[in-house]
Amino acid sequence: MSKLAEDIWLAGVDGCRGGWIAAFLRPATGAGHFEIFARFADVLTAPQQAAVVAVDIPIGLPERTGAGGRAAENAVRPLLGGRQSSVFSVPARTAIYERDYAGASRAALATSDPPRKVSRQLFNIAAKIREVDEVLRGDPASTQRVYEVHPELAFWRLNGEHALTEPKKVKSRPYPPGLDLRRKLLLAAGLPDTLVHARPSRGAAEDDLIDALACAAVARRLHAGLARPHPDPPPRDSFGLPMAIWA
């Protein structure tokens, strides 16, 4: 094993109360740890210099949308069974950059066919979507190592391309059977027990850690050349950003 291979870090990233939680993983040894960052840009400039950053956030924003959002959302929903409601419809860039829900909905209605307001769930993460969009547009080279992923699609892949039957939460509360199922899949995929059963730190919840690890599992597939985009090939937005969810 070369020293270079031993030095490589990968990162799975999920949004959390404290900003962003990153699960750093060494593909050569399986070692890893969690860190919380206030800004997404800080993940990219962290000392680990992750070769692949797999983040659970929409990347690439269209000028107009059709039913169901982007092609990426429509490509993965049929794979997820009862978990497909976790894939929010992404509206046009103009809607994402509106700072209040009423303005975002007006912009979404004007740029969708059939006309559709932005969902509350999607609007709640719009600030994080803008954050990643601004980082990638400001540094086009970063698109060579930053990829959009989705935890439920990651678990679909880890579960032999079968949708999970248990949710992570029920009525916005952690659902232990669903969390335990996801932990078992992460362990079976070779992620270290110390990470899979780690206690959440201040600024992150239990499910944030699990989702970050699911993203890290896809980062490992991306690094190995095994991950595939949905759709394939990815379309690009007006700034050249790819619009695809990888797994």
Buried (B, 14 or more C-beta within 10 A) or exposed (E): EEEEEEEBBBBBBBBBEBBBBBBBBBBBEEBBBBBBBEEBBBBBEBEBEBBBBBBBBBBBBBEEBBEBBBBBBBBBBEBBEEBBEBBBBBBBBBBBBBEEBEBBBBBBBEBBEEEBBBBEEBBEBBEBBBBBBEBBBEEEEBBEBBBBBBBBBBBBBBBEEEBBEBBBBEEEEEBEEBBEBBBEBBBEBEBBEEBBEBEBBEBBBBBBBBBBBBBBBBBBBBBEEEBEBBBEEBBBBEEEBBBBBBB
